[in-house]
Amino acid sequence: MPQPLLLKELRETVFEYMDPSVRFHLSLHLPSLRSVEKGTHLKINKLIFKDNEITVNQTTYKLSIDRKYEIEKPPLRSNGPVDHDVDEFGFKMFTKDIMMNGDVCMENHSDYDANRWRRMRLRDEESVSMKTLEKKKFSECKSTLKLTITPGNGEPWIYTSLKITKIYEGMKMLIGAILGSRTVIWDVGSMIISTGNVRWIGCGVKPLVRKMKLGCYRFGNLDGLRSICHETSFPLNWLCCEVNDRILAHEVLVNAEYLVVCSQRNNYDSVDLLMKISNQKVRLSPISEYTVALLIDLWLEHGRPVGTSWSFRVKGSEPSRYISILKGLAEVIESDRRSIKVPMSPSSILSVSYDDPTLAYSTDQLMTWTVKMEVLQR
């Protein structure tokens, strides 16, 4: 084998088993290795996107703005770092509507929400315009973009930029530099998106994503996931998101092998909404005893495919009451203190059970049980 080709294969082998953060560091500082790194298979266990922060496995890349006023007068004019973009006077900037090539908006607002958002923006703009004259009284603010790279078990590295002074621009360049221009498919075990706009790569092969979690979106843009993930990512192995009538029929949600229903507003605690979920493997946040009773009653009346398995967690007291509810709704095939089986159809059985408790890692230190509702072959 020719020596240049042998060296190339050796480099690819070394890169493939190297920690991603070390790969990125070498690629950014040694241009001669960049094409090799971009062409070598990359595996990331966990990739998290926030407004001003990216986490790759155990390494965090955080962007901030370091403000330096000509004349500092606390508390309105204080020198130091902030986690949002600022204007030339140090006031907070709204950059949510700024979209660049490749960016993906992850929020899909309804007409009502869009109008509400416009009213809020108009109010903010009026407030800003009212402060324009006040701003003239303020001295200008010098902004420095700061990137802090913190490994899981090491000292942070800090880089600064006077040329690029906006976080959204810095995020675009950072994501493009470490994740963009890849020439082979790369793997992400779990991706978490908690930002309104993903400042995504403009070129290069997209990642194969196994698990996806969307946070803080009332109306998540599931179409946007196809702009972020490689086409072979679908159907997703695991999807966690808030649900509503607008996205329940979306193919990305419907085809997910395992659906985790989360909610910051507990607006999913509706039997009508839950009955529209067609996924067989589902995990819910805690739901009320009344909702569980109605859900079980509707499952017995309308049926569910064999293989359906839903679960939810209960804190505080042992969930034996769910077993008692089912005893009063249907003929019992078999039961004990923690499980019960009742006939659902001539070919299926509904089983409700719960496992041993675990201690919840929270301030209340309550015991937690996982309740399962499964449809079994009769």
Secondary structure, DSSP 4 states (H G I P E B T S, - for coil): --HHHHHHHHHHHHHHTS-HHHHHHHHHH-HHHHHHHHTS--EEEEEEEESSEEEETTEEEEEEEEEEESS-BTTTB--EEESS-B-TTS-B---TT---TT-EE-B---HHHHHHHHHHHHHHHHHHHHTHHHHTTSPPEEEEEEEEEE-TTS--EEEEESS---HHHHHHHHHHHHHSS-SS-EEEEEEEEESSEE---SSSPPEEEEEEEE-S-SSB-TTHHHHHS-GGG-S-SEEEE---TTTTT-HHHHT-SSEEE--SS-TT--HHHHHT---SEEEE----HHHHHHHHHHHHHH---TT-EEEEEEESS-THHHHHHHHTTS--SEE-SSEEEEEEETTEEEEEEE---EE--STT--EEEEEEEEEEE-
